[in-house]
Amino acid sequence: MASFEEQFYLENPTRLQALWRNVKLLWWLAVRAVMWMSKGVLVRRAYRKAQVSGEPLLLEDQFPD
């Protein structure tokens, strides 16, 4: 995967290039926001379950490779 700079940095962009870059950036941010919200729900559920059971919460178990 390319770095953030490689994906979104443009030197002297035209208006169309800048607009297209902004659209891609908005999409990139939206995907990450949805990803973090969905992972956050899973972690909160696991935390509540661990609290009730008295077991420690291992985050490594929540994010399989």
N, C-alpha and C positions, 0 to 999 in steps of 0.2 A: 504494500500500500504506500502510496506517495505521501510525503510529508504535507502538513497543512500549507506551508509556504509554496511548495511545488504545485499544489492544487489550486491555490487562490491568488497568488501574487502575480500581477501583470505589470510590466513596465510600459508606460505610455499607452494605455489601452484606448481603443476607440469607444464611443458611447455604447455601441452594440456589444462589444466585448465586455465592457464593465457591467452592463445590464445582465448579460448571460452569466457572468461570474457571480453577481449578486443573487441570481436565481439559484444557481448551484449551491452557493453558500447557505441560503435560506433552507434549501432542502437538506443539506448536510446537518445543519443545526436542528432541524425538526426531527430527523432520524435519531440523533443523539438524545434529544429530549424524551422521545418516546421510549428509547432503550433504557434510559436512566429511570423513568417513571415505572416501567414494568419491572425492572430489576429491584427497584426500591420496594415495590409491593411484596415481592418474593422475600426479600430480606426482612421486612417488617413482620411478615407472617411467621417466618422461621424464628425470629427473635421472640415473638409472643409465645410460640410453642416451646421454645427453650426456657423461657421464664416460668411457664406453668409447670413444666416437667422438672425444672431444677438442673437441667443439663447445660453445660457450656455451649455457646453458639460458635461453631467453627465456620468462618466465612469461606474457607477453602472448599468446604463441602457444598456451599451454595452456588459456586461457579465452576462447574466441571470443565475440563479442558476440551 
